[in-house]
Amino acid sequence: MDKISGLLAEAKPLYKQRKKERQIMAGTFCSLVIGVWVGVQAMLPAPTLSEGQFYDYMAMLYDGDSYFAYEVESDDMLPLDGYGFYEVS
């Protein structure tokens, strides 16, 4: 039993050193991947809309009956008072 304890005590510093090296390598690799990703994203052009595309988009959103068609049933509504608060009976 003493021999096993001696082997474990001898191997413990080596195990801790290798574990620390693996953690450093993993952190370095993750930092490198994140740095490359940020660099690539910084070099890519930002997607933009031309003025015509913007007006077409806004017209599609707001110039139609579907924008204001909420289709809420009167049974689904809660009674409100004149201030917009819920009426309590």
N, C-alpha and C positions, 0 to 999 in steps of 0.2 A: 504494500500500500504506500509505503514511503517513496518507492521508486516512481510510482505513478504521480504522486504529488510533486516530486522533484522534476519530472518531465513536464508536467503542467506549468509549474513555476518557471521553468526554463523557456517554454514555448509562449508564455503569456506576453512578454514584451514584443516578440516577433509578430504575434497575432494582432496586437494593438497597432503596431507600426503599419502592417499591411492593410488593416481596416482603415486607418487614417489616410493612407495613400489612395485607397479606392474612393474614399469620400472626396478627397481633393480632386481626383481625376473626374469623378462624376460632376462635381460643381463646376470645374473648368469646362467640361463638355457642354453642360447646360448653358453656361454663360456664353460660350461660343455660338451655340445654336440661336439663342435669343439675340445676341449681337448681330449675327448675320441676318436674321429675320427683320430686325429693326432697320438695318442698313438697306436691305432690299426694298422694304416698304417706303423708306425715305426717298429712294431713287425712282420709284414708280410714279407716273403722273397721277394726280388726283382726278377722279372722274368728275366731269363738269357737264352741266347742261347749257346749251346755247339758249339765247333769249327766246327763240321760237319754240324750242322744246319745253322751256319753262312755262310759257303761256299755254301751250297745248296741255300740259300736265294740270295746270290750275283750272283750265276750262273743263277738263275731264272730271276733276274732283267736284267743282262747284256748279257747273252749268248743266244741271240735270235734275229731274224730279227724284232720282234715286238717292240724292244726297239728303233730302229732307223727308224722305219716306221712312219714318221710324217704325211704323206698323205696331204701335203699342195699343193694346186693348184697354178699354176703359176699366175693366175689372182688375187689370194689373197695376193701376195707378193708386197711390195712397192719397188721401185727402189732405190738401194743404190750406193753410189760412192765407190771409192777404199779404203776409210777410214772407211767405215761402217756407214756413215751418210746418211740420206735421201737426195736424189737428189731433188733439187728445180728447176723447170723449169721456 
